[in-house]
Amino acid sequence: MAANKWTKWMVGLSSVAAFTTFVGLSQKYDQTNSTATALNNDTSADSSSQTQTEDETDLFPD
């Protein structure tokens, strides 16, 4: 019974660690992607002949 308890704790803690890492990486990717998109929009806004609405930008991120 004691060995089973340790196995459950180890699986539980490793699951929490994996989930936390996944959430952290996904937030980091979202922030990096948003920053790159904002920089691309700022530099190309003057020379672009196409106009995009805010809704189109959200639907089709770079």
N, C-alpha and C positions, 0 to 999 in steps of 0.2 A: 504493500500500500504506500509506503514512504517513497519508493522509487517512482511510482506512478504519479505521486504528488509533484515531485521534482520535474518530471517530464512535462506535466501540464503547465507548471510555472515557466519552464524554459520556452515552451511553444508560445505561451501567452506573451511573455516579454519580447521574444523575437518578432512576433507578429506586430506588437506595438511599435517596435523599432523600425520594422520594414514600412509600416503605414506612415509613420512620422517622416521617414526619409522620402517616401513617395510624395507626400504632401509638400514637403519643403522643396523638392526638386521641381515639382509642377508649378509652384508659386514663383520660383526663380526663373523658370522658362517663360512664364507669362510676363514677368516684369521685363526680362531681356527682350522679348518679342515686342512688347508695347513700346519700349524705348527705341528700338530700331525702327519700328513703324512710324513713330512720332518724328524721328530724325529724318527719315526718308520723305515724309510728307512735308516737312519744313523746307528741305532743300529742293524738292522737285515741284513745289506748288507754283512757283513763278514761271517755270518753263513748260508746264504741262498744258496741252491744248484740250485735254479732257477734264471735265469736272465730275467729281464723285460726291454723292450725298453722303451724309454721315451713316445712313443705314447700309449703303453699299460697302462702305469701308468695314463695318462690323461683320457683314456677311462673308466678305472675301479678304481675310487678312493676308498681308504679304508674307 
